[in-house]
């Protein structure tokens, strides 16, 4: 979802900004989005003290700093601290989604993504 292709697309749209400013803006937007989601949807129902971070964002020190500043009562830890390589997240997620597809089980629900009914995700493409 995030990476060089997305950055190139955003840079084409907002090309007047120097690259460091653009990256800083996107990092701040990500931190604000995560903090907003936690504050609006999670914290009112579940008083959490810790968030375990995994995926590519785990390597972004600026993002972690901004999250800690925005949510000072929450401890942010890497999944590596629990023996789970944070870089495996995407591979595991796709494996779980593939398994659900093969079993004919929905991967998305109205209360998680806003779909009208539980929905299968993906497509089987054979060679």
C-alpha positions in Angstrom: 0.0 0.0 0.0 2.8 2.4 0.9 6.0 2.7 -0.9 7.8 4.2 -3.8 4.9 4.0 -6.2 2.6 5.8 -3.9 5.2 8.4 -3.0 5.8 9.0 -6.8 2.1 9.5 -7.3 1.8 11.9 -4.4 5.0 13.7 -5.5 3.5 14.2 -9.0 0.5 15.8 -7.4 2.4 17.9 -4.8 5.7 18.2 -6.6 6.3 21.7 -5.5 7.2 20.5 -2.0 10.8 19.4 -1.4 11.0 15.6 -0.9 12.0 15.8 2.8 9.0 18.1 3.5 6.7 15.8 1.6 7.9 12.7 3.6 7.6 14.6 6.8 4.0 15.7 5.9 3.0 12.1 5.0 4.6 10.8 8.3 2.7 13.4 10.3 -0.5 12.5 8.4 0.0 8.8 9.2 0.6 9.5 12.9 -2.5 11.7 13.1 -4.6 9.1 11.4 -3.4 6.3 13.7 -3.9 8.5 16.8 -7.3 9.6 15.6 -8.5 6.0 15.0 -7.3 4.9 18.4 -8.9 7.9 20.1 -12.2 7.6 18.3 -12.8 3.9 17.9 -10.6 2.0 20.4 -9.9 3.9 23.5 -13.5 4.8 24.3 -14.3 1.1 24.6 -11.0 -0.5 25.5 -8.6 1.3 27.9 -5.3 0.1 26.4 -1.9 0.8 27.7 0.2 -0.8 24.9 0.2 -1.1 21.1 2.3 -3.7 19.4 3.6 -2.4 16.1 4.6 -4.5 13.1 5.0 -4.1 9.4 7.1 -1.6 7.5 6.2 1.3 9.7 8.0 -0.3 12.7 11.3 0.9 11.1 10.1 4.6 11.0 11.6 6.3 14.0 9.9 9.6 13.2 6.5 7.9 13.0 7.1 6.2 16.4 8.2 9.5 18.0 5.0 11.3 16.7 2.8 8.5 17.9 4.4 8.7 21.4 3.9 12.4 21.4 0.3 12.2 20.3 -0.6 9.3 22.6 1.7 9.7 25.7 -0.2 7.3 27.8 0.3 4.4 25.4 3.5 2.4 25.1 4.4 1.5 21.5 6.5 -1.7 21.1 7.7 -3.7 18.2 6.4 -7.2 17.7 10.1 -8.2 17.7 10.0 -7.7 21.4 7.6 -10.7 21.5 9.5 -12.9 19.1 7.5 -12.0 16.0 9.5 -10.5 13.1 7.7 -7.3 12.2 8.6 -7.7 8.6 6.6 -10.9 8.4 3.3 -9.1 8.9 2.3 -8.7 5.3 3.3 -12.3 4.3 1.2 -13.6 7.3 -1.7 -11.3 6.4 -1.8 -12.6 2.8 -1.6 -16.2 4.0 -4.5 -15.7 6.4 -6.6 -14.0 3.6 -5.7 -16.8 1.2 -6.8 -19.4 3.7 -10.1 -17.6 4.3 -10.7 -17.4 0.6 -10.0 -21.1 0.0 -12.3 -22.1 2.9 -15.0 -19.8 1.5 -15.0 -17.6 4.6 -15.4 -13.8 4.5 -12.4 -11.6 5.0 -14.3 -8.3 5.4 -17.3 -7.4 7.5 -19.7 -4.5 7.8 -18.3 -3.5 11.2 -14.7 -3.5 10.0 -14.8 -2.0 6.5 -18.4 -0.9 6.0 -19.3 -3.5 3.3 -23.1 -4.3 3.3 -22.5 -8.0 4.1 -19.6 -10.3 5.0 -17.6 -10.6 1.8 -15.0 -13.0 0.4 -11.8 -11.2 -0.6 -9.4 -12.2 -3.3 -9.4 -14.3 -6.4 -7.8 -17.6 -7.2 -5.6 -17.2 -10.3 -4.1 -20.5 -11.6 -1.2 -20.6 -14.1 
